[in-house]
């Protein structure tokens, strides 16, 4: 197992990355990587500071003859997603990532690698410490806790950044230039109730489960039109409630806000004489949704099985209003972009629904690159659940980054890429959150673009980065810096 990352090209980037992977830096535990960045700046005589949000900022003046170039800001985030294989013994708070060279890629032994966004951080450090590179005024912004809430970007204060162009180094396919992203907004629904007593006799308890959906990232995979397990569950529950005197005891579906739900289940009670009818309804529903999602889902499973009796139930009226709202609530793609073919513009993910004996909570994540559409979608969701008697609150809102196909830096970088590699880069946008959207809201005059090397399977223990793509990415970055537009 070859662990000598410093033997790879460009050495200035891989040497920094080799240092970064040895420093524990999962989200919310970034003090060590922050200290490393500060010490790096001090060692190289780079002007720097740490702001109240935990962002590290660095600045270098223009080299001789480059004073008339537009100022550039290199931006990357310092935290990494902490995921490991079940059989891997590893402490992300204290253990260094065991990175190694595997053929044409660099990966880690049973854990996430942290190339997202460690390679971006390493590239920015390589630039800031290179005294041979010709550049205009240049800044580096290393943001905190991007992966779990974009805390650093949200906490960034106006007035810190001076540059004209922001180069976000957090994209994951070399040869693609990102010029837009979605904004987001969380919807938090609470439907309170006082549990009623479960029927004492003549009723059987059943567990209704929906499993095997593909799920995926609610921004990137939402366009795939995959099944949402929460939605399927409530469609089935509503069918069953029309067949017999169904009592809803509990519900538990989905998980993370940014993940399309793969599994969901409910416990119900039905008259003992209707158990066979419920099982038949579940089988019929499975056949229907299997056909409905043919070519998209290939392993949906729906089961109605016996389980232990419930002590309490959700009152019938509350359960009926919940089921109606869950079936009516917007979910999935709401609108496609007219500015860029194939790009989702607005969507909602009904991510989590769970009862605790006192309330049912529903958590959703809306995304849109157009603020007014995001607000309109929020109005629809609020209306549906308010009519159902629930409380609705919104939180974590941030703006999207609407594509600007006339961006000056975009035109410069397309031309530069064609000259370097003999082909035109793909210009695209992503229906997920990038820090560009938040930073652009605080610095509305910034010209922005996002690019990076090819990172496969980020956020998983299979994460790897293609070695050759890192060299092309850094070569492209340095050429862009040296050929920055004039003011």
Number of C-alpha atoms within 10 A of each C-alpha: 8 11 15 13 20 16 11 16 16 18 14 18 24 23 18 20 24 21 16 24 22 15 20 23 28 21 19 15 17 20 15 14 20 22 13 15 22 18 13 16 21 12 10 12 11 18 14 19 15 16 15 11 16 21 21 23 24 23 19 17 15 17 15 10 10 17 15 14 20 21 24 26 26 27 23 27 27 31 26 28 24 21 20 21 14 10 7 11 10 17 12 21 16 14 13 16 24 16 25 19 19 16 10 12 17 20 27 22 17 21 25 27 31 32 29 30 24 25 29 29 27 23 25 25 22 21 21 21 17 11 11 8 14 16 27 26 21 24 23 24 27 24 27 29 24 23 20 12 13 19 18 25 26 20 18 22 15 11 8 12 20 16 19 19 21 24 23 22 25 25 22 20 19 20 22 20 20 23 22 28 30 29 28 27 21 21 24 17 22 21 21 18 17 13 17 14 13 20 17 10 8 10 20 20 23 24 18 23 24 26 18 17 21 19 21 16 15 27 28 16 17 24 16 14 13 21 23 26 29 28 23 22 26 22 17 22 25 18 15 21 19 9 14 15 14 21 26 26 27 21 23 20 24 23 18 14 19 22 22 29 30 22 24 27 25 22 23 28 25 23 17 13 12 17 20 11 15 26 18 13 18 24 15 14 18 19 14 12 16 17 13 12 14 10 9 15 19 13 11 19 17 26 18 22 15 15 14 11 17 20 12 17 22 27 17 15 10 20 24 17 17 22 20 18 21 24 19 15 18 19 20 23 18 17 13 16 14 10 12 15 9 12 19 27 27 25 27 29 28 29 26 24 23 20 19 13 16 13 18 22 20 22 22 22 27 29 34 33 28 18 19 10 17 25 14 11 22 21 11 14 23 21 16 21 23 16 12 20 16 24 15 20 13 15 11 12 17 22 25 28 28 19 20 14 14 8 13 13 19 20 11 14 21 18 15 19 20 12 11 13 12 10 12 16 17 13 17 18 24 20 26 22 26 24 27 29 24 23 23 18 17 17 20 10 11 20 20 26 24 25 22 29 27 22 27 18 14 20 19 18 22 18 23 26 26 20 22 16 19 24 18 19 20 24 14 20 23 17 17 19 23 14 18 21 17 11 9
